[in-house]
Amino acid sequence: MAVAIGGLAGAYFGGELGKSLDKADRAYMRRNTQDGLEYSKTGTTTSWKNPDSGNSGTITPKQTYRKADGQHCREFEQTVYVDGREEAATGRACREPDGTWKIVG
């Protein structure tokens, strides 16, 4: 799971706020991202919060589809909040054969 979604903060939140996420923040975000992509209905927002740093975020799956090769994918919106500031991004993830979700764009 860490490998599949681990680059999310760097890839999507590479600005000042994304760089402010610590290791624990990233772990909360990875867990919420995996669970949100796997279990949430389209349009349903799930959230995470690190009680130590106060940083938080959300993910909302926007569309689910199947590629021509049969792989399941989801488009999503994700937001992080650091010290009251917000940074949002959109992306796409596909389910790997081992059941994890990998960011593909």
N, C-alpha and C positions, 0 to 999 in steps of 0.2 A: 504494500500500500504506500509506503513512504516513497518508493521509487516512482510509482505511477503518477502520483499527485505532487510529489515533492517539489517539482519545479514551478508549481503554480504561483507561489508568492513572487518568485523572481521573474517569471515570464509575464504574468498579468499585473502584478503590483510592483513593478520595478522602480516606481517613483519613490519619492521621499517617504511616503507612508509605508509602502511595502518593505522598504529597507529597515523600517522601525520594528517590524515583527520579530520577536525573539523565537528561540527554538520551541518553547512551550506554545506560543501563539500559533506557530506553524503546525504543531501537532494537533491542536484543537481544530484548526481550519481543515487539515487533511482528513481528520475523522468525520467532520461535518460534511465535507465535500463528498467523500465516498458514500456515506449514508444517504445524503440528499440525492445523489445521482442514482443510487441503487433502489431506494425505497419511496421517495417522494413522488406524488402525483404531479403532473405538469401544472405549473402555476402555484405550487405550494412552496412557501419559503420556510427554510429551517435556519436556525442560528446557532452560533457558538459564542462563548465569552470566556476569556481567561481571567479568573478572579484575582490573580496576582498582579497582572499588568493593567487590567481594566480594558484591554483591547478586545474587540469583538468583530463579528461579521455575519453575513448571511449568504445563502445560495438559493437560487430559484431555478429549477429546471423549466425551460421554455418550450422545448419541442423534443419529441422522441421519434426516432426513425431507424430504419434498418438499411444498411448499405447493400449494394448489389451482391457482395460476398456473404451476406447474412449477419454481419457484425452489427450489434445494437449500439446506437449513438444517441447522445442528448446534447442539445444546445442549452446553455445556462447563462444566468446573470449572477455575478458574485460581487459583494461589497465588503470592504473592511473599514473599520472605524478605529482610528488611533488618536488618542488625546482629543476626542471630539471632532476630528477631521475625517472626512469620508473620501474613499477612493473606490470607484466602481469599474468593473470590466465585464465583458462578455466572452464566452468561449464555447468550445465544443469538446466533448470527451466521448470516447468509445470504450466499450467493455472488452477487456482482454480475455483470452481463454481461461486464465486463472480466476476470473471474476472481478478483478480490480478494474477501475476506470482510469484511462490514460488520456491526458489532455492532448488533443490533436490540432487545436487551432482556436 
